[in-house]
Amino acid sequence: MTTTSNDPTVAGTEWRAALEHAAGCPACRTPGAVCSEGERLLRAHEEAARRARAGKDG
């Protein structure tokens, strides 16, 4: 779902995807465990949030 949009709603969509994954993923809910899908979704959210902030500044 990663995108290049500066639209702030994209960051919210990415965040929702990460939260929905984490809610049903035993590895994401276990402290110290590693989940590559959860990490990927979180990075996608972080990138979308950065792009949205950059769009507000420009």
N, C-alpha and C positions, 0 to 999 in steps of 0.2 A: 504494500500500500504506500510505499515511500513515493513522495512526489516532490516537485520543485516549486510548488506554489508558495507565494508569500501570504496567502489567505490565512488569517488566524484560526479559522474554523478547521483547517487541516490539522493543526497541532492538537486540537480537541479530539478530532477523529482518531489520530494516531494514539493519543493518550487513552482513549476509550478501548481501542484494540488491545493495547498493552494490559490494561486493567482486566478486561474480559478474559484474556489469556491467563493472566496470573491467578484469577479467581478459581479457575478450574485445573490449574497445573500443580500437582503435588511438589515438584521440584522448586517452583517459584515461591511456594508457601513455606518451604523448609529453609531455615537460616543456614547459610553456608553452602547450600546446594547450588549447582550451576545448571541453567537452562538456556541453551543457545537460542531457542525461539523467543523466550522472554527478553534476552539481551538484545536480539535483533529488533524486536518491537520497541524496546525502550530507546535504542539508538535512533530509530525512525522518528519517534516522538521528539527527542532532543533536537534532531535536525530540523523538523518542521517548526518547532518553537523558535529556534535560532532564525530561520527564514522569516517567520512572522514578525519577530522583533526587528529584524533588519528592514523589513518593509515599512514598519512604523517610523523608523529613523530616517528613511530616504524620502 
